[in-house]
Amino acid sequence: MSTDTPQDAGPVSRQDFERDIVLRARTDPDFRAALVADPRTALLEVYGVEILPDVDLQVLQETPSQLYMVLPLQTDELTDEELAAVAGGAGSPMAARLTATAAAGMGEFVRR
């Protein structure tokens, strides 16, 4: 895997974090293989994110004949965008700079 890690790149949203994982998997064959084989270890080694042991983590690869639709966790909490709009901070840099572990409920799933 590449030694260029985003661990110290600063806080990001969960969506940005997931987008970075997908981009890295598309461009780094070693990371992709590690992510599929052992996603917990791959995320820990590259991003410094430890998925809690009681969280089931699956990495699925789509094929031309098999697609996946992932529904987000249903919660009564506001999304980042809804919260920013309610707080009057829509589009503000502060609203966008949430940590990957806190954004969209990730705090329940990871240890950083």
N, C-alpha and C positions, 0 to 999 in steps of 0.2 A: 504494500500500500504506500501511497504517497506520504512523505513526512510533513508536507504542508498542511497543518491542522488549524481549524478555525477556533480552537479552544479559547484563545485570548482575543478574539475579534470583537468582543463586546456583546451586549444583550441584543437579542433579536426576537421576533414573534415566532410562535409555533409554526405558522404557515411558512415563514421565511426559512426556519430551521428545516422543515420537511422538504421544502424546495431545494435547499442546499444538499440535502442527503440524496435526493433523486438526481440532481445534476452531477454530483460526485460519482454516483453509481453509474451514470451514463458515460462518464469520461475516464473513470479509473477502474479498469477491469479487476484489479486485485481487491479494491474496496468492495465492488459489486459481489464478487465471489465470497468474500468474508461476511458481507451483510446477509447474504442468502444462507450461508452455512451456519453462522453464529452471530445474529444481529446484536445481541447484548454486548459481546466482546468488541465487535466492530465499532459500535457507537461509543463505547468506553474508550477504546484506543484512539479513535480519530477525533471525537468531540469532547471527551472527558465527561460524558453523561452516563450515569449508571441507572439502568432501568430497575425499578424495585422488583425483588424476587416474586412477589405475589401478583405481578402484572404479566398477563399473557401477551407476548410480543410475537407477531408473525410478519414475515416479509414475503409477499406474493409477487410473482412475475406474471404479467399478462402475456398471452400468446395471441396469434391471429384469430383463434377460435374460442378464447376464454378471456372475458373481461371481468373486472371487479368494480363494484361500487361500494365505497366506504361511507357509512353514515356517521356523522360526528356524535360524540357522547351527548345524550339528551340531558340538559341541565336547566335549572331555573335562572342561572346566572346570565348576565348580559355578555354578548360577544365583545371583543376589543373595540370593534367599530361602533357598536351600540353604546358602549360605555363612553367612548370618546365624544360621540355626538351629544349624549346627555350631559356630559361634563363641560360641553362647549369647547372641547379640545380637538374636534375632528380635524385630521390632517396635521396635527402638531407633531413635531419630532418626539416629544416626550411620550405621547400616546403610542407611537410606533416602536419605542425602544423598551419593550417588555422583555424580561429574560425568557429564554426558551423553557425554563422550568416552571415559570409562573403563568405564562400565556395559555389561555384556553384550557385550563385545568391540568396542564402538564405537571404541575407541582405534586399532584397525586401519584404520578407514575415514575418520576425520575428523582435522582439524587445527584447534585452537581457539586 
